[in-house]
Amino acid sequence: MILVEEKNKIAYVIMLLVTLIVAVIGGTYAYFTAGMSTGETEATLKVGAGQLKIKFANTNSVQISENVQPTPAKNECTKQVGAYYCDQSEYEPVGVKTFTLTGTNTTDASKNMKMPYNIKLVIPQNQFSSGALKYTLIGSKEDSDNGKVVNIETWQEIPTGANTTGTILGSGYFMPGENVVHTYTLNIYFPDNHISQDADKNKIFGGLIEITTDEIKDSVPNGWNSAKDGTLLAAIRRDNELRETLTPPGAATSYSINDTYPSWNFDADAYYTYGDTYKVNDDGTYTIENPKKVKYSEGLSTLKGKYMVSSAYDYSDVLSDTDELLETTNKKQLLLIRETSADGFTYSKISGGMKAFPEETEAVMASTADDYGTSYYFRGAVENNYVEFANKCWRIVRVTGDGSIKLALFNNNANGKTNPCAEANDSGDAAIIGESKFNYAYGDNAFVGLMYGNVGCSDGTSANQSACTSAGGTWTASTSYANAHANINKSTILKYLEEWYDNNIATYDNYIADTIWCNDKSTVKNTTFDPWGLGTIGTNYGYGLNVNYYGTTKRIMENDDLLLAGSPTLVCPNDDLGGKLSKYTISDKTYGNGALDKKIGLLTADEVVYAGGGHDVNFSYYLLKNTENWFWWALSPGDFDGDYASVWDVDGNGGELGGDLVFNDYGFGVRPSLSLVSSTKVTGSGIATNPYKIVSWID
């Protein structure tokens, strides 16, 4: 092997060995400079607003023996005529290279600016015949990371000959944060194609993976700045200013409305631990400094304006029956005592590392990452996100990264009112189109799905194996993750939504965008995570009767109680097989799975959290109105407890999120969601008396 270094570029001339090299290019992009010497296993690209570190496993090359042989399938498939391959999963790679990118993006989090990078394949030499060598590139990141990794899961063929300009395999990015890790594995395959491959004997291959960077820019939804006047996207831009949220997702969106300490816990003869000052810890918890205690009946005036800390859902850990000083370090919630009386006290609360108590009701348009890039979402007591469409009233939930506008039904307008958005037409039922189960059965992990595999009872009605057997039917259980979550059969709620779409929306189909509906089927692999006390968590993740939690639950729950962890995402995770089983679309197979027939869905639990929902009662966010008489289904799987499949839902009377059996229907309502194309033409200003009213569609 001869090694040549030229300027800031490391080039490799590879001879005699089939060798894959990973190299770094630096110094040619506006914000970055880099240097890397021959043979190093680490490099750092510095950026004005952060840095990108690259680390290679062992050295920056992986070598394949000179006499590499085509790899046979581990399990032979059905014989065919001519050249053919078995399923890709049956072959082992002949070369593997793992590398990590660690990003620190120090830009203002409220601006949602991405720190991008590109992964590029350069081939100085390839004497193998076209397609003989194939590759995949598998990227991974933490669930809480809202950045993007590149995933090329199906074989890509490497053409014969040199490609010195290279091909960009994909682009990833880091959102604001420190030391966020993206891990990549590049696999090179030389699979047996069941015919003579002598033509590829003694051939030479040389490859480079270049990590390059682009300038950090303000990130906005697609078309945001260029939307034409008169369109819905331009109207949202005109009437809203992007702001940072006052409260983190999972926290209540208003602190001007005081809550009353739970009456079942209040005891005027108990001793309460409090303090004059508090400290916010690095992990987002709170500590009372110099704590004191007082018997409530003797300290009414003392407690007003003071602070307490709690990690209990009902704040029961702030008082004691005995005259003792309670522990006040590293608690998850901070309470400010507003008023006291002989019958109890009112308080405000913050959590999630918030440093102060806002005195205003939150009503903002803020930004975060989604599958398409950057999404602008509405949060809190927003009053300018009303849309009149299809003779119904809707609320804008968010602008998706592709520029579409996602809506949730606000008033089905069963009575045909002229302005269905007007307050006079509000009711506790208006946003609900009817009552439905999420799925007809619950006795398998499969039934958390908007669609699911060939699982269940032959009679199509029995909810579990026992009922199926009693009815004389045959029960088919899922035997693998892929079998359980294959998108073959439609859930009960999907059929309900499709029928409503046909009867109410189908004539407006050109206005509706094909966006992702996320039914996150990824499972939690941490077997110690058990917030609902399900017991022993199995490892046959996501199928049969295995006890496990699904990804949404981990994102928005703490492990030890019912408090929100505050790490939702609008980026729909890949399924456990690394694919798009959870990402429902109609025809878009770039971002989604193309499994749906109608452009309709439900909001996810993550979207509800971003809007203002949580596990505490919260009356100050826009999704609550017109649902007070119902629980309504979200699209997010919750868990399987060994007997029952559960999905997340929202209590319309108080805003709390909860998990419920998919077989429930009494009191469980369906609240449809749609996405409008950004070029939809509107009038109005988005308020209830003058909503954005759809008047035409612009190509």
Secondary structure, DSSP 8 states (H G I E B T S, - for coil): -EEEEETTEEEEE--SSEEEEEEE--SSSTTEE----TT-SEEEEEETTEEEEEEESSSSEEEE-TT---B--SS-----SSS----GGG---SEEEEEEEEEEE-S-GGGT-BEEEEEEEEEEEE-S-TTTSEEEEEEE--TT--SB---EEEEEE--SS-EEEEEEEEEEEE-SEEEEEEEEEEEEE-B--SS--GGGTT--EEEEEEEEE---B----TTTTT--TTBHHHHHHHH--B---SS-TTS-S-SSS-EE--TTT--TTSEEEEBSEEEE-TTS-EEEES-EEEEGGG-HHHHTT-EEEE-STT-GGGEESSS-----SSBSEEEEEEEEETTEEEEEEEETT--S---S--EEEEEEEETTEEEEEEEES--S-EEEETTEEEEEEEE-TTS-EEEEEEE--TT--S-TTSGGG--TTTT---B--S-S--SSGGGGSSEE-S-EETTS--SSHHHHHHTT--EE---SHHHHH-S-EE-HHHHHHHHHHHHHTGGGGGGB----EE----B---TT--TT---S--SSTTSTT--EEBHHHHHH--SSSS-------BS----TTSS-TTEE-SS--SSS----SSS-B---HHHHHHHT-BSS----STTSTT-TT-EEEEEEEEEE-SS-EEEEEEETTT-BEEEEETT--TTEE---EEEE-TTEEEES-SBTTB-EEEEEE--
